Amino acid sequence: MKIAIVVSTFPPYRGGMGNLAAQQADALARLGHQVEVLTPIEGAPRVEQRDGYAVRFLRAPISIGNAAFVPQLYTAVGSADLVLLHYPFLGGAEAVALARRVRTTGGRLAVYYHMDLIGQPPRDSLFALYSRLFLPWIVKSADRLVVSTFDYAMTGALAGIWGRMPADRLVELAPAVDTDRFVPGPASAALRERLKLDPHLPLALFVGGLDTAHYFKGLEVLLRAVAHVNRTAAPLGLVVVGEGDLRPRYEAMAHTLGVVEQVRFVGNALSDELPDFYRLADFTVLPSIDRSEAFGLVVLEAMASGKAMVASRLPGVRTVVEEGRTGLLVEPANVQELASALARLAGDPAERARMGATARDIALAQYAVSGLPARLDAVVRGIMYAP
């Protein structure tokens, strides 16, 4: 079967949507499908062969952030038996939905709904207008609506559309994690030495984009919480893995807050090195501040690595992180509550170990990437063989 995956960003760009699309492309290729990823690029168009599938970079004459105007998607998806559109994709989703509406015969369309369009002012108003005008039309163009969790889908922009859709058109398909790559193990003494970290210092880990598009990751809140813990409780270190245009601002904030000695900004980690950072940390933090965070692949990587999690109590995230069992949930953007959770895990190695062991078991049972091809195959068959 010929399957086209349409997504606004794709590796080497670092972001959850593109990483998930790559994960799905690999799984579908392993099932024997002919897979082509369609994604925008500002420069000259080109085609790259990845391991088992092709990536076609389409020139976007206009792009702002992760939005890109790619009208040629209308024809690019024409020969596919199935199109898997990762939403949001402003400037691309419209062409794909139009192609499905106009061509009453031929390929089918599945929309993987990642998250609501939120944004900061003034973009928030524009996003709200776009969602009112286009989201119902795009969703109704789809033969299937796929979501990472029903919890997220039923509590946001989809809520009004959700209730009017037939139940058989709604599918839950969670992301997966490589449980052979992200595994528990001893911390690297060489890595700790390289970062010049006190070996006795409890260590939290943040992994996420530091660019404007990922403003919602909540690193500012986390830095303030770490500063509070260091002022009022035991010392706590923080390693920040990620890169982007906001990094200088965050580094300046760490200096202003007086935690420059406790915080290490390491930039983007090499793929082979990322699991070492999880093993180095005592626990991981996902301090996202709004619904732009719908799941968090970082959560799965931490779970597979046997690490407890402190995460914001957001729809979607709260279904993966189990309060008191695999981690602690806190109100988004609440510095005091986040600081209390950080201090609690920093001061209780036994609780961290218990949560981490449970998290690893759940990752193996529910989210292992080895099971993704079978889960995807069930979704594809449900779409293609539905009446």
C-alpha positions in Angstrom: 0.0 0.0 0.0 1.2 3.5 -0.8 1.1 5.7 2.3 1.9 9.4 2.4 2.7 11.0 5.8 2.3 14.8 5.8 3.9 16.7 8.7 5.0 20.3 9.2 8.4 19.4 10.7 10.7 16.3 10.4 14.1 15.3 11.7 16.7 16.6 11.8 14.5 19.3 13.2 14.0 18.4 16.9 10.3 18.3 17.8 7.8 15.8 19.1 5.5 15.9 16.0 8.3 15.2 13.5 9.8 12.5 15.8 6.4 10.8 16.0 6.0 11.0 12.2 9.4 9.4 11.8 8.5 6.6 14.2 5.3 5.9 12.3 7.1 6.0 8.9 9.6 3.4 10.1 6.9 1.1 11.5 4.8 1.3 8.4 7.8 0.6 6.2 8.5 -2.4 8.3 5.0 -3.6 7.6 5.9 -3.6 3.9 4.1 -0.4 2.9 5.6 2.1 0.4 6.0 5.2 2.6 6.7 8.7 1.6 7.0 11.6 4.1 6.0 15.0 2.7 7.3 18.0 4.7 8.2 21.6 3.9 11.6 23.2 3.4 12.6 26.8 2.8 15.3 25.9 0.4 15.4 23.8 -2.8 13.2 20.8 -2.9 14.8 17.4 -2.6 14.2 13.7 -1.8 16.1 11.8 0.8 16.1 8.0 1.3 15.8 7.1 4.9 15.9 3.5 6.3 13.0 2.0 4.4 11.1 5.1 3.3 11.5 8.3 1.4 11.3 11.9 2.6 10.2 14.5 0.0 11.0 18.1 1.1 8.6 20.5 -0.7 9.6 24.1 -1.1 7.5 26.4 1.0 7.4 29.9 -0.5 6.1 31.3 2.8 6.9 30.0 6.2 6.5 31.4 9.7 7.7 29.3 12.6 6.4 25.8 12.0 3.6 27.0 9.7 4.4 26.8 6.0 2.3 27.5 2.8 2.7 24.3 0.7 -0.1 24.3 -1.9 1.6 21.6 -3.9 0.5 19.1 -1.3 -2.8 19.0 -3.1 -1.2 17.1 -6.0 1.6 15.4 -4.0 -0.9 13.3 -2.0 -2.9 12.4 -5.1 -1.5 8.9 -5.7 -1.5 7.7 -2.1 -3.9 5.0 -1.0 -3.8 6.5 2.5 -2.7 9.9 3.7 -1.7 10.4 7.3 -1.9 14.1 8.1 -0.2 15.3 11.3 -2.2 18.3 12.6 -1.6 21.1 13.2 0.0 22.1 9.9 -1.0 25.6 9.0 -0.6 26.1 5.3 -0.5 22.4 4.5 -3.5 20.8 6.1 -5.9 22.8 4.1 -4.5 21.5 0.7 -4.6 17.9 2.0 -8.2 18.2 3.2 -9.3 19.9 0.0 -7.7 17.0 -2.0 -9.8 14.5 0.0 -13.0 16.6 -0.4 -12.6 17.1 -4.2 -11.5 13.5 -5.0 -14.5 11.5 -3.9 -12.8 8.3 -5.0 -9.2 7.1 -4.3 -7.1 7.4 -1.2 -8.4 7.8 2.3 -7.4 10.4 4.9 -6.5 10.0 8.5 -5.8 13.1 10.7 -3.5 12.6 13.6 -4.5 15.4 16.0 -1.5 16.3 18.1 -2.6 19.4 20.0 -4.8 22.5 20.0 -3.4 25.7 18.5 -2.7 27.9 21.5 0.3 30.3 21.1 1.2 33.6 22.7 -0.3 37.0 22.0 -0.9 38.1 19.3 -0.8 34.7 17.6 -3.3 33.2 20.1 -6.1 35.3 18.6 -5.2 34.3 15.1 -4.9 30.6 16.1 -8.4 30.8 17.7 -9.9 32.3 14.5 -8.1 29.6 12.4 -9.5 26.8 14.6 -13.0 28.1 14.3 -12.8 28.5 10.5 -10.8 25.5 9.4 -10.6 22.8 12.2 -14.2 21.4 11.8 -13.7 21.3 8.0 -10.4 19.5 8.2 -11.6 17.0 10.7 -14.8 16.2 8.8 -12.7 15.7 5.7 -11.0 12.7 7.4 -12.0 9.1 7.3 -10.5 8.7 10.7 -9.4 11.0 13.5 -6.5 9.6 15.4 -5.5 11.1 18.8 -2.7 10.2 21.3 -5.2 10.2 24.2 -9.0 10.5 24.4 -8.5 12.6 27.5 -6.8 15.4 25.5 -9.2 15.2 22.6 -12.4 15.5 24.7 -11.2 18.5 26.7 -10.2 21.1 24.1 -10.9 22.4 20.6 -12.1 19.0 19.5 -14.7 18.7 22.2 -17.5 20.3 20.2 -16.7 18.3 17.1 -16.0 15.1 19.0 -19.6 14.5 20.1 -21.0 14.8 16.6 -18.6 12.2 15.1 -19.5 8.5 14.8 -17.6 6.5 17.4 -16.0 4.2 14.7 -14.2 7.2 13.2 -12.3 8.0 16.4 -9.0 6.1 17.2 -6.6 6.4 20.1 -3.0 5.6 19.2 -0.3 6.6 21.7 3.3 7.3 20.7 5.9 4.6 21.5 9.4 4.5 22.9 12.4 2.4 22.1 12.7 0.4 25.3 16.0 -1.2 24.1 17.6 2.2 23.7 16.2 3.9 26.7 17.0 1.5 29.5 17.8 1.8 33.2 21.5 1.7 34.1 24.3 3.3 36.1 25.0 6.9 35.5 28.1 7.8 33.4 30.8 9.1 35.7 32.5 10.6 32.7 29.4 12.6 31.7 29.0 13.9 35.2 32.7 14.9 35.3 32.4 16.5 31.9 29.5 18.6 33.2 31.5 19.4 36.4 28.6 18.2 38.6 28.9 17.4 42.3 28.5 13.6 42.5 26.3 14.0 45.6 24.0 16.6 44.1 20.4 15.3 43.3 19.9 15.9 39.7 16.7 16.8 37.7 16.6 16.6 33.9 14.8 18.7 31.4 14.6 17.7 27.7 12.9 20.0 25.2 13.2 22.6 22.5 14.5 26.0 23.6 13.1 27.8 20.5 10.1 30.2 20.3 7.9 27.5 18.9 8.4 25.5 22.1 7.7 28.5 24.5 5.2 26.2 26.3 7.8 23.8 27.6 7.9 25.8 30.9 11.6 26.1 31.4 11.3 29.6 32.9 8.9 28.1 35.6 11.3 25.3 36.2 14.3 27.6 36.7 12.3 29.6 39.2 11.3 26.4 41.0 14.9 25.1 41.1 16.0 28.5 42.6 13.3 28.2 45.2 14.4 24.7 46.2 18.0 25.7 46.5 17.0 28.7 48.7 14.6 26.8 51.0 15.5 23.1 50.9 18.5 20.9 50.0 20.6 21.7 46.9 19.3 20.5 43.6 21.0 20.4 40.2 19.4 20.7 36.8 20.6 19.6 33.4 18.9 21.2 30.4 19.1 19.3 27.1 17.9 21.3 24.1 18.7 24.2 21.9 17.0 27.2 20.4 16.8 31.0 20.1 15.5 31.3 23.7 18.6 29.7 25.2 20.5 33.0 26.0 17.4 34.3 27.8 17.2 31.1 29.9 20.9 31.2 30.7 20.6 34.8 31.8 17.7 33.9 34.0 19.6 31.2 35.7 22.3 33.8 36.4 19.8 36.3 37.7 18.2 33.7 40.0 21.5 32.7 41.4 21.5 29.0 40.2 24.1 29.3 37.5 26.3 26.9 39.4 23.5 24.3 39.8 22.2 24.4 36.2 23.9 23.1 33.1 22.8 23.9 29.6 24.3 21.3 27.3 22.6 22.0 24.0 21.2 19.3 21.8 22.4 15.8 22.8 23.6 13.4 20.1 21.1 10.6 19.5 23.4 8.0 21.0 24.1 10.2 24.1 20.6 11.1 25.0 19.9 7.9 27.0 23.0 8.7 29.0 21.4 11.9 30.2 18.4 10.1 31.5 20.5 7.6 33.3 22.5 10.5 34.8 19.5 12.1 36.2 17.7 11.2 39.4 14.3 12.2 37.9 12.9 14.0 34.9 10.7 17.1 34.7 8.1 18.1 32.2 6.9 21.6 33.4 4.8 22.6 30.3 2.5 25.5 30.9 -0.5 25.0 28.5 -2.3 22.6 26.2 0.3 22.9 23.5 1.8 19.9 25.4 -0.6 17.0 24.7 1.5 14.0 25.6 5.3 14.5 25.9 7.6 11.9 24.3 10.0 12.9 27.1 7.7 11.2 29.5 8.0 7.9 27.7 11.8 8.2 27.4 12.0 8.8 31.1 9.7 5.9 31.9 11.6 3.5 29.7 14.8 4.7 31.5 13.3 3.8 34.9 13.0 7.4 36.0 10.3 9.1 38.1 8.6 12.1 36.6 7.4 15.5 37.7 5.0 16.8 35.2 2.3 19.4 34.7 -1.3 18.2 35.3 -2.4 18.7 31.7 -4.9 16.7 29.7 -3.1 13.9 28.0 0.0 14.1 30.1 -2.0 13.2 33.2 -3.1 9.9 31.6 0.6 8.9 31.1 2.1 10.1 34.4 0.2 8.3 37.2 0.1 10.4 40.4 2.0 8.8 43.2 2.8 5.7 41.1 5.1 6.8 38.3 5.6 10.4 39.3 4.1 13.6 40.7 1.6 16.0 38.9 1.6 19.7 39.6 -0.6 22.6 38.4 0.9 24.2 35.2 3.0 27.4 35.8 2.8 27.0 39.6 6.3 27.7 40.8 5.6 26.8 44.5 3.9 23.5 43.7 6.6 22.5 41.2 9.3 23.4 43.8 7.6 21.2 46.4 7.5 18.3 44.0 11.1 18.7 43.1 12.2 18.9 46.7 10.1 15.8 47.6 11.7 13.6 44.9 15.2 15.1 45.4 15.0 14.1 49.1 13.5 10.6 48.7 15.7 8.2 46.8 13.5 5.2 47.8 10.3 6.9 46.4 12.2 7.8 43.1 13.3 4.2 42.7 9.9 2.8 43.3 8.2 5.1 40.9 11.0 4.5 38.3 10.7 0.8 38.5 6.9 1.0 38.0 7.3 3.4 35.1 9.7 1.0 33.4 7.2 -1.9 33.7 4.4 0.3 32.2 6.6 1.5 29.3 7.4 -2.1 28.4 3.8 -3.3 28.6 2.1 -0.4 26.9 4.4 1.8 25.0 7.3 -0.3 23.6 8.1 0.6 20.0 8.3 -3.1 19.2 4.5 -3.2 19.5 3.9 -0.1 17.3 3.7 -1.9 13.9 0.9 -4.1 15.1 -1.0 -1.2 16.6 -0.5 0.9 13.4 -1.5 -2.0 11.3 -4.8 -2.3 13.1 -5.5 1.4 12.6 -4.6 1.2 8.9 -6.8 -1.9 8.3 -9.7 -0.2 10.2 -9.4 2.8 7.8 -8.9 1.0 4.5 -11.4 -1.8 5.0 -14.2 0.3 6.6 -17.4 0.6 4.5 
